[in-house]
Amino acid sequence: MSAESLEELRVDLLVCGTHALVALRGEIDFSNRDQLAAPLATAVRDGDNVTIDLAQVGFMDIGAVQLIVETATELARAGRRLTGVHPQSAVRRVFTLLDADHLLRP
């Protein structure tokens, strides 16, 4: 998948009290993964638990899932958690291939 064919990535971050919501829209691969990394780092710093809304993500490559897994591991070390919600089937499949589907909720 070339960068030209990707649906533009939009990342919205909302921190409310001790919870952070990261809402994603578009497609994520190596060319735009940094757009996800910075908000995740902010969510880890400013929130207690993190929810990632994946409902509007049509494609996510392995590197993006690995970034989410690394973030979940960092949060777990601090007694916090990360949950991905509403993934489309293609995104769920990548999480499953990486044995990371335990991070997902319907």
N, CA, C and O atoms as CSV, one atom per row, in Angstrom:
chain,resi,resn,atom,element,x,y,z
A,1,MET,N,N,0.865,-1.176,0.000
A,1,MET,CA,C,0.000,0.000,0.000
A,1,MET,C,C,0.905,1.230,0.000
A,1,MET,O,O,1.715,1.407,0.910
A,2,SER,N,N,0.773,2.047,-0.981
A,2,SER,CA,C,1.610,3.242,-1.048
A,2,SER,C,C,0.997,4.372,-0.242
A,2,SER,O,O,-0.203,4.379,0.031
A,3,ALA,N,N,1.837,5.327,0.135
A,3,ALA,CA,C,1.369,6.458,0.936
A,3,ALA,C,C,0.304,7.255,0.199
A,3,ALA,O,O,-0.584,7.834,0.825
A,4,GLU,N,N,0.385,7.289,-1.134
A,4,GLU,CA,C,-0.588,8.052,-1.902
A,4,GLU,C,C,-1.992,7.454,-1.808
A,4,GLU,O,O,-2.983,8.177,-1.915
A,5,SER,N,N,-2.080,6.150,-1.609
A,5,SER,CA,C,-3.390,5.516,-1.601
A,5,SER,C,C,-4.016,5.446,-0.203
A,5,SER,O,O,-5.161,5.016,-0.066
A,6,LEU,N,N,-3.288,5.859,0.824
A,6,LEU,CA,C,-3.828,5.824,2.179
A,6,LEU,C,C,-4.895,6.882,2.385
A,6,LEU,O,O,-4.787,8.009,1.902
A,7,GLU,N,N,-5.927,6.490,3.113
A,7,GLU,CA,C,-6.906,7.478,3.562
A,7,GLU,C,C,-6.231,8.280,4.666
A,7,GLU,O,O,-5.653,7.701,5.586
A,8,GLU,N,N,-6.295,9.587,4.585
A,8,GLU,CA,C,-5.614,10.465,5.538
A,8,GLU,C,C,-5.960,10.084,6.979
A,8,GLU,O,O,-7.114,9.804,7.303
A,9,LEU,N,N,-4.951,10.080,7.823
A,9,LEU,CA,C,-5.139,9.748,9.233
A,9,LEU,C,C,-5.507,10.990,10.031
A,9,LEU,O,O,-4.880,12.042,9.907
A,10,ARG,N,N,-6.533,10.840,10.849
A,10,ARG,CA,C,-6.903,11.894,11.786
A,10,ARG,C,C,-6.893,11.283,13.181
A,10,ARG,O,O,-7.448,10.207,13.407
A,11,VAL,N,N,-6.253,11.987,14.112
A,11,VAL,CA,C,-6.158,11.520,15.487
A,11,VAL,C,C,-6.699,12.616,16.394
A,11,VAL,O,O,-6.208,13.745,16.373
A,12,ASP,N,N,-7.708,12.284,17.188
A,12,ASP,CA,C,-8.262,13.211,18.175
A,12,ASP,C,C,-7.998,12.638,19.556
A,12,ASP,O,O,-8.227,11.453,19.800
A,13,LEU,N,N,-7.517,13.482,20.454
A,13,LEU,CA,C,-7.207,13.071,21.819
A,13,LEU,C,C,-8.041,13.886,22.785
A,13,LEU,O,O,-8.076,15.115,22.718
A,14,LEU,N,N,-8.709,13.186,23.683
A,14,LEU,CA,C,-9.493,13.836,24.728
A,14,LEU,C,C,-9.083,13.214,26.055
A,14,LEU,O,O,-9.233,12.009,26.258
A,15,VAL,N,N,-8.561,14.050,26.964
A,15,VAL,CA,C,-8.223,13.591,28.308
A,15,VAL,C,C,-9.235,14.205,29.255
A,15,VAL,O,O,-9.383,15.425,29.335
A,16,CYS,N,N,-9.926,13.332,29.968
A,16,CYS,CA,C,-10.968,13.778,30.897
A,16,CYS,C,C,-10.712,13.104,32.240
A,16,CYS,O,O,-10.940,11.906,32.407
A,17,GLY,N,N,-10.237,13.894,33.183
A,17,GLY,CA,C,-9.893,13.319,34.484
A,17,GLY,C,C,-8.745,12.344,34.340
A,17,GLY,O,O,-7.649,12.707,33.914
A,18,THR,N,N,-9.011,11.102,34.700
A,18,THR,CA,C,-7.954,10.090,34.656
A,18,THR,C,C,-8.096,9.159,33.461
A,18,THR,O,O,-7.490,8.087,33.442
A,19,HIS,N,N,-8.878,9.544,32.475
A,19,HIS,CA,C,-9.075,8.690,31.317
A,19,HIS,C,C,-8.745,9.461,30.040
A,19,HIS,O,O,-9.076,10.639,29.904
A,20,ALA,N,N,-8.092,8.780,29.118
A,20,ALA,CA,C,-7.770,9.374,27.818
A,20,ALA,C,C,-8.461,8.572,26.721
A,20,ALA,O,O,-8.430,7.341,26.716
A,21,LEU,N,N,-9.082,9.288,25.798
A,21,LEU,CA,C,-9.687,8.684,24.624
A,21,LEU,C,C,-8.915,9.153,23.402
A,21,LEU,O,O,-8.752,10.352,23.179
A,22,VAL,N,N,-8.440,8.194,22.612
A,22,VAL,CA,C,-7.763,8.481,21.350
A,22,VAL,C,C,-8.679,7.959,20.248
A,22,VAL,O,O,-8.854,6.749,20.102
A,23,ALA,N,N,-9.261,8.870,19.478
A,23,ALA,CA,C,-10.157,8.491,18.381
A,23,ALA,C,C,-9.387,8.595,17.068
A,23,ALA,O,O,-8.811,9.636,16.752
A,24,LEU,N,N,-9.385,7.507,16.316
A,24,LEU,CA,C,-8.637,7.443,15.063
A,24,LEU,C,C,-9.592,7.349,13.888
A,24,LEU,O,O,-10.658,6.740,13.978
A,25,ARG,N,N,-9.189,7.965,12.783
A,25,ARG,CA,C,-9.963,7.886,11.540
A,25,ARG,C,C,-8.974,7.826,10.392
A,25,ARG,O,O,-8.068,8.653,10.300
A,26,GLY,N,N,-9.150,6.840,9.514
A,26,GLY,CA,C,-8.279,6.732,8.349
A,26,GLY,C,C,-7.508,5.428,8.340
A,26,GLY,O,O,-7.982,4.408,8.841
A,27,GLU,N,N,-6.322,5.470,7.769
A,27,GLU,CA,C,-5.475,4.290,7.629
A,27,GLU,C,C,-4.099,4.605,8.190
A,27,GLU,O,O,-3.617,5.734,8.094
A,28,ILE,N,N,-3.466,3.578,8.784
A,28,ILE,CA,C,-2.195,3.808,9.469
A,28,ILE,C,C,-1.150,2.817,8.957
A,28,ILE,O,O,-1.365,1.605,8.978
A,29,ASP,N,N,-0.020,3.349,8.500
A,29,ASP,CA,C,1.126,2.519,8.147
A,29,ASP,C,C,2.395,3.280,8.516
A,29,ASP,O,O,2.336,4.287,9.222
A,30,PHE,N,N,3.545,2.797,8.037
A,30,PHE,CA,C,4.833,3.392,8.399
A,30,PHE,C,C,4.930,4.874,8.047
A,30,PHE,O,O,5.658,5.622,8.700
A,31,SER,N,N,4.201,5.297,7.023
A,31,SER,CA,C,4.339,6.677,6.549
A,31,SER,C,C,3.669,7.698,7.464
A,31,SER,O,O,4.013,8.879,7.415
A,32,ASN,N,N,2.730,7.276,8.288
A,32,ASN,CA,C,2.036,8.230,9.151
A,32,ASN,C,C,1.941,7.769,10.607
A,32,ASN,O,O,1.194,8.348,11.396
A,33,ARG,N,N,2.683,6.745,10.956
A,33,ARG,CA,C,2.634,6.181,12.309
A,33,ARG,C,C,2.996,7.195,13.376
A,33,ARG,O,O,2.483,7.122,14.493
A,34,ASP,N,N,3.874,8.146,13.056
A,34,ASP,CA,C,4.250,9.173,14.044
A,34,ASP,C,C,3.061,10.020,14.467
A,34,ASP,O,O,3.038,10.549,15.579
A,35,GLN,N,N,2.074,10.153,13.589
A,35,GLN,CA,C,0.863,10.889,13.947
A,35,GLN,C,C,0.095,10.188,15.062
A,35,GLN,O,O,-0.680,10.824,15.776
A,36,LEU,N,N,0.301,8.904,15.215
A,36,LEU,CA,C,-0.319,8.131,16.294
A,36,LEU,C,C,0.568,8.115,17.532
A,36,LEU,O,O,0.066,8.159,18.655
A,37,ALA,N,N,1.875,8.052,17.340
A,37,ALA,CA,C,2.809,7.921,18.466
A,37,ALA,C,C,2.733,9.096,19.431
A,37,ALA,O,O,2.708,8.894,20.645
A,38,ALA,N,N,2.697,10.310,18.916
A,38,ALA,CA,C,2.693,11.484,19.792
A,38,ALA,C,C,1.437,11.562,20.666
A,38,ALA,O,O,1.563,11.773,21.872
A,39,PRO,N,N,0.225,11.399,20.106
A,39,PRO,CA,C,-0.963,11.418,20.959
A,39,PRO,C,C,-0.989,10.266,21.971
A,39,PRO,O,O,-1.474,10.438,23.090
A,40,LEU,N,N,-0.470,9.092,21.585
A,40,LEU,CA,C,-0.409,7.995,22.545
A,40,LEU,C,C,0.509,8.346,23.711
A,40,LEU,O,O,0.187,8.058,24.863
A,41,ALA,N,N,1.646,8.966,23.417
A,41,ALA,CA,C,2.564,9.379,24.482
A,41,ALA,C,C,1.899,10.399,25.396
A,41,ALA,O,O,2.067,10.340,26.614
A,42,THR,N,N,1.154,11.323,24.830
A,42,THR,CA,C,0.431,12.310,25.633
A,42,THR,C,C,-0.622,11.631,26.489
A,42,THR,O,O,-0.784,11.967,27.662
A,43,ALA,N,N,-1.343,10.672,25.906
A,43,ALA,CA,C,-2.375,9.949,26.655
A,43,ALA,C,C,-1.761,9.188,27.826
A,43,ALA,O,O,-2.338,9.152,28.912
A,44,VAL,N,N,-0.608,8.588,27.615
A,44,VAL,CA,C,0.079,7.866,28.686
A,44,VAL,C,C,0.500,8.837,29.776
A,44,VAL,O,O,0.373,8.539,30.964
A,45,ARG,N,N,0.992,9.981,29.381
A,45,ARG,CA,C,1.458,10.976,30.349
A,45,ARG,C,C,0.301,11.609,31.116
A,45,ARG,O,O,0.402,11.808,32.326
A,46,ASP,N,N,-0.792,11.925,30.431
A,46,ASP,CA,C,-1.864,12.722,31.040
A,46,ASP,C,C,-3.069,11.926,31.530
A,46,ASP,O,O,-3.847,12.435,32.337
A,47,GLY,N,N,-3.241,10.709,31.069
A,47,GLY,CA,C,-4.418,9.928,31.447
A,47,GLY,C,C,-4.031,8.750,32.311
A,47,GLY,O,O,-2.854,8.406,32.424
A,48,ASP,N,N,-5.007,8.147,32.906
A,48,ASP,CA,C,-4.776,6.965,33.712
A,48,ASP,C,C,-4.916,5.736,32.824
A,48,ASP,O,O,-3.947,5.013,32.594
A,49,ASN,N,N,-6.100,5.510,32.339
A,49,ASN,CA,C,-6.362,4.444,31.387
A,49,ASN,C,C,-6.615,5.066,30.019
A,49,ASN,O,O,-7.051,6.213,29.916
A,50,VAL,N,N,-6.337,4.299,28.977
A,50,VAL,CA,C,-6.442,4.807,27.610
A,50,VAL,C,C,-7.400,3.922,26.813
A,50,VAL,O,O,-7.282,2.696,26.828
A,51,THR,N,N,-8.335,4.545,26.128
A,51,THR,CA,C,-9.209,3.850,25.183
A,51,THR,C,C,-8.900,4.379,23.799
A,51,THR,O,O,-8.837,5.589,23.584
A,52,ILE,N,N,-8.706,3.461,22.858
A,52,ILE,CA,C,-8.475,3.835,21.462
A,52,ILE,C,C,-9.699,3.409,20.663
A,52,ILE,O,O,-10.016,2.222,20.586
A,53,ASP,N,N,-10.383,4.379,20.069
A,53,ASP,CA,C,-11.553,4.105,19.241
A,53,ASP,C,C,-11.065,3.806,17.826
A,53,ASP,O,O,-10.528,4.678,17.145
A,54,LEU,N,N,-11.260,2.564,17.398
A,54,LEU,CA,C,-10.777,2.091,16.100
A,54,LEU,C,C,-11.888,1.962,15.063
A,54,LEU,O,O,-11.651,1.437,13.975
A,55,ALA,N,N,-13.077,2.422,15.375
A,55,ALA,CA,C,-14.240,2.209,14.512
A,55,ALA,C,C,-14.055,2.742,13.095
A,55,ALA,O,O,-14.600,2.178,12.146
A,56,GLN,N,N,-13.295,3.816,12.946
A,56,GLN,CA,C,-13.151,4.434,11.628
A,56,GLN,C,C,-11.762,4.211,11.020
A,56,GLN,O,O,-11.314,4.973,10.163
A,57,VAL,N,N,-11.095,3.155,11.480
A,57,VAL,CA,C,-9.783,2.790,10.921
A,57,VAL,C,C,-9.994,1.620,9.976
A,57,VAL,O,O,-10.397,0.535,10.397
A,58,GLY,N,N,-9.721,1.846,8.696
A,58,GLY,CA,C,-9.909,0.809,7.695
A,58,GLY,C,C,-8.704,-0.086,7.499
A,58,GLY,O,O,-8.841,-1.224,7.051
A,59,PHE,N,N,-7.520,0.417,7.832
A,59,PHE,CA,C,-6.282,-0.347,7.664
A,59,PHE,C,C,-5.296,0.081,8.728
A,59,PHE,O,O,-5.168,1.266,9.036
A,60,MET,N,N,-4.597,-0.899,9.290
A,60,MET,CA,C,-3.538,-0.620,10.258
A,60,MET,C,C,-2.452,-1.666,10.032
A,60,MET,O,O,-2.740,-2.863,10.024
A,61,ASP,N,N,-1.214,-1.231,9.848
A,61,ASP,CA,C,-0.154,-2.192,9.614
A,61,ASP,C,C,0.391,-2.745,10.937
A,61,ASP,O,O,0.023,-2.291,12.020
A,62,ILE,N,N,1.264,-3.720,10.816
A,62,ILE,CA,C,1.819,-4.399,11.990
A,62,ILE,C,C,2.556,-3.422,12.899
A,62,ILE,O,O,2.454,-3.518,14.122
A,63,GLY,N,N,3.286,-2.496,12.320
A,63,GLY,CA,C,4.031,-1.534,13.134
A,63,GLY,C,C,3.129,-0.679,14.007
A,63,GLY,O,O,3.489,-0.360,15.140
A,64,ALA,N,N,1.961,-0.302,13.496
A,64,ALA,CA,C,1.014,0.491,14.285
A,64,ALA,C,C,0.460,-0.334,15.433
A,64,ALA,O,O,0.313,0.169,16.547
A,65,VAL,N,N,0.152,-1.603,15.169
A,65,VAL,CA,C,-0.324,-2.481,16.244
A,65,VAL,C,C,0.778,-2.678,17.278
A,65,VAL,O,O,0.504,-2.679,18.478
A,66,GLN,N,N,2.006,-2.844,16.833
A,66,GLN,CA,C,3.120,-2.995,17.779
A,66,GLN,C,C,3.274,-1.756,18.654
A,66,GLN,O,O,3.568,-1.873,19.843
A,67,LEU,N,N,3.079,-0.574,18.083
A,67,LEU,CA,C,3.126,0.662,18.849
A,67,LEU,C,C,2.043,0.656,19.935
A,67,LEU,O,O,2.293,1.062,21.069
A,68,ILE,N,N,0.863,0.202,19.586
A,68,ILE,CA,C,-0.228,0.124,20.559
A,68,ILE,C,C,0.091,-0.908,21.642
A,68,ILE,O,O,-0.171,-0.671,22.821
A,69,VAL,N,N,0.653,-2.043,21.247
A,69,VAL,CA,C,1.031,-3.075,22.224
A,69,VAL,C,C,2.101,-2.543,23.172
A,69,VAL,O,O,2.024,-2.773,24.379
A,70,GLU,N,N,3.091,-1.840,22.646
A,70,GLU,CA,C,4.136,-1.253,23.498
A,70,GLU,C,C,3.531,-0.251,24.477
A,70,GLU,O,O,3.928,-0.201,25.641
A,71,THR,N,N,2.579,0.541,24.012
A,71,THR,CA,C,1.905,1.503,24.879
A,71,THR,C,C,1.122,0.777,25.969
A,71,THR,O,O,1.152,1.180,27.132
A,72,ALA,N,N,0.423,-0.290,25.594
A,72,ALA,CA,C,-0.342,-1.079,26.572
A,72,ALA,C,C,0.590,-1.687,27.613
A,72,ALA,O,O,0.249,-1.731,28.795
A,73,THR,N,N,1.749,-2.151,27.196
A,73,THR,CA,C,2.728,-2.735,28.122
A,73,THR,C,C,3.236,-1.684,29.098
A,73,THR,O,O,3.357,-1.946,30.295
A,74,GLU,N,N,3.532,-0.500,28.586
A,74,GLU,CA,C,3.980,0.596,29.440
A,74,GLU,C,C,2.911,0.966,30.474
A,74,GLU,O,O,3.220,1.183,31.646
A,75,LEU,N,N,1.680,1.036,30.038
A,75,LEU,CA,C,0.586,1.346,30.951
A,75,LEU,C,C,0.409,0.245,31.993
A,75,LEU,O,O,0.198,0.533,33.171
A,76,ALA,N,N,0.491,-1.003,31.569
A,76,ALA,CA,C,0.310,-2.130,32.487
A,76,ALA,C,C,1.367,-2.128,33.588
A,76,ALA,O,O,1.076,-2.470,34.735
A,77,ARG,N,N,2.587,-1.744,33.241
A,77,ARG,CA,C,3.651,-1.642,34.258
A,77,ARG,C,C,3.297,-0.650,35.346
A,77,ARG,O,O,3.754,-0.775,36.483
A,78,ALA,N,N,2.483,0.336,35.000
A,78,ALA,CA,C,2.077,1.362,35.965
A,78,ALA,C,C,0.703,1.052,36.574
A,78,ALA,O,O,0.129,1.894,37.265
A,79,GLY,N,N,0.171,-0.158,36.319
A,79,GLY,CA,C,-1.117,-0.537,36.870
A,79,GLY,C,C,-2.298,0.070,36.136
A,79,GLY,O,O,-3.396,0.164,36.684
A,80,ARG,N,N,-2.073,0.481,34.898
A,80,ARG,CA,C,-3.117,1.097,34.078
A,80,ARG,C,C,-3.390,0.203,32.886
A,80,ARG,O,O,-2.699,-0.795,32.684
A,81,ARG,N,N,-4.397,0.553,32.093
A,81,ARG,CA,C,-4.691,-0.311,30.946
A,81,ARG,C,C,-5.046,0.488,29.694
A,81,ARG,O,O,-5.449,1.649,29.750
A,82,LEU,N,N,-4.876,-0.188,28.574
A,82,LEU,CA,C,-5.243,0.333,27.264
A,82,LEU,C,C,-6.250,-0.638,26.667
A,82,LEU,O,O,-6.071,-1.854,26.741
A,83,THR,N,N,-7.309,-0.097,26.076
A,83,THR,CA,C,-8.327,-0.911,25.415
A,83,THR,C,C,-8.628,-0.309,24.055
A,83,THR,O,O,-8.860,0.894,23.936
A,84,GLY,N,N,-8.622,-1.148,23.037
A,84,GLY,CA,C,-9.062,-0.737,21.708
A,84,GLY,C,C,-10.513,-1.140,21.535
A,84,GLY,O,O,-10.882,-2.268,21.861
A,85,VAL,N,N,-11.340,-0.241,21.029
A,85,VAL,CA,C,-12.767,-0.544,20.895
A,85,VAL,C,C,-13.234,-0.379,19.453
A,85,VAL,O,O,-12.716,0.447,18.702
A,86,HIS,N,N,-14.223,-1.183,19.090
A,86,HIS,CA,C,-14.936,-1.112,17.812
A,86,HIS,C,C,-14.037,-1.283,16.575
A,86,HIS,O,O,-14.197,-0.549,15.600
A,87,PRO,N,N,-13.094,-2.239,16.597
A,87,PRO,CA,C,-12.245,-2.409,15.403
A,87,PRO,C,C,-13.005,-3.031,14.244
A,87,PRO,O,O,-13.856,-3.900,14.435
A,88,GLN,N,N,-12.687,-2.575,13.044
A,88,GLN,CA,C,-13.194,-3.228,11.843
A,88,GLN,C,C,-12.486,-4.571,11.697
A,88,GLN,O,O,-11.435,-4.784,12.302
A,89,SER,N,N,-13.042,-5.470,10.907
A,89,SER,CA,C,-12.500,-6.831,10.822
A,89,SER,C,C,-11.056,-6.877,10.334
A,89,SER,O,O,-10.276,-7.697,10.819
A,90,ALA,N,N,-10.680,-6.019,9.390
A,90,ALA,CA,C,-9.296,-6.025,8.889
A,90,ALA,C,C,-8.311,-5.622,9.981
A,90,ALA,O,O,-7.212,-6.170,10.062
A,91,VAL,N,N,-8.700,-4.674,10.812
A,91,VAL,CA,C,-7.841,-4.229,11.907
A,91,VAL,C,C,-7.784,-5.304,12.984
A,91,VAL,O,O,-6.709,-5.596,13.508
A,92,ARG,N,N,-8.914,-5.889,13.316
A,92,ARG,CA,C,-8.945,-6.968,14.306
A,92,ARG,C,C,-8.034,-8.119,13.874
A,92,ARG,O,O,-7.353,-8.722,14.704
A,93,ARG,N,N,-8.026,-8.417,12.588
A,93,ARG,CA,C,-7.209,-9.506,12.066
A,93,ARG,C,C,-5.723,-9.269,12.332
A,93,ARG,O,O,-5.006,-10.208,12.679
A,94,VAL,N,N,-5.248,-8.030,12.176
A,94,VAL,CA,C,-3.831,-7.729,12.436
A,94,VAL,C,C,-3.532,-7.899,13.925
A,94,VAL,O,O,-2.495,-8.456,14.286
A,95,PHE,N,N,-4.421,-7.429,14.785
A,95,PHE,CA,C,-4.237,-7.627,16.224
A,95,PHE,C,C,-4.178,-9.121,16.557
A,95,PHE,O,O,-3.358,-9.552,17.367
A,96,THR,N,N,-5.050,-9.898,15.926
A,96,THR,CA,C,-5.094,-11.342,16.182
A,96,THR,C,C,-3.806,-12.007,15.722
A,96,THR,O,O,-3.267,-12.858,16.430
A,97,LEU,N,N,-3.304,-11.634,14.551
A,97,LEU,CA,C,-2.058,-12.205,14.037
A,97,LEU,C,C,-0.879,-11.946,14.979
A,97,LEU,O,O,0.045,-12.755,15.063
A,98,LEU,N,N,-0.919,-10.822,15.680
A,98,LEU,CA,C,0.154,-10.467,16.610
A,98,LEU,C,C,-0.152,-10.900,18.040
A,98,LEU,O,O,0.543,-10.509,18.978
A,99,ASP,N,N,-1.202,-11.715,18.202
A,99,ASP,CA,C,-1.619,-12.188,19.518
A,99,ASP,C,C,-1.873,-11.026,20.472
A,99,ASP,O,O,-1.534,-11.091,21.653
A,100,ALA,N,N,-2.476,-9.963,19.942
A,100,ALA,CA,C,-2.761,-8.759,20.730
A,100,ALA,C,C,-4.263,-8.479,20.791
A,100,ALA,O,O,-4.679,-7.412,21.242
A,101,ASP,N,N,-5.074,-9.434,20.338
A,101,ASP,CA,C,-6.517,-9.195,20.320
A,101,ASP,C,C,-7.126,-9.119,21.719
A,101,ASP,O,O,-8.283,-8.723,21.861
A,102,HIS,N,N,-6.370,-9.489,22.751
A,102,HIS,CA,C,-6.853,-9.327,24.129
A,102,HIS,C,C,-7.011,-7.848,24.497
A,102,HIS,O,O,-7.670,-7.518,25.482
A,103,LEU,N,N,-6.410,-6.967,23.709
A,103,LEU,CA,C,-6.535,-5.524,23.959
A,103,LEU,C,C,-7.828,-4.951,23.384
A,103,LEU,O,O,-8.171,-3.799,23.650
A,104,LEU,N,N,-8.547,-5.755,22.595
A,104,LEU,CA,C,-9.720,-5.256,21.880
A,104,LEU,C,C,-11.025,-5.628,22.555
A,104,LEU,O,O,-11.152,-6.677,23.187
A,105,ARG,N,N,-11.988,-4.736,22.401
A,105,ARG,CA,C,-13.377,-4.965,22.816
A,105,ARG,C,C,-14.248,-4.661,21.600
A,105,ARG,O,O,-13.880,-3.847,20.752
A,106,PRO,N,N,-15.415,-5.328,21.519
A,106,PRO,CA,C,-16.284,-5.124,20.341
A,106,PRO,C,C,-16.641,-3.689,20.079
A,106,PRO,O,O,-17.360,-3.396,19.124
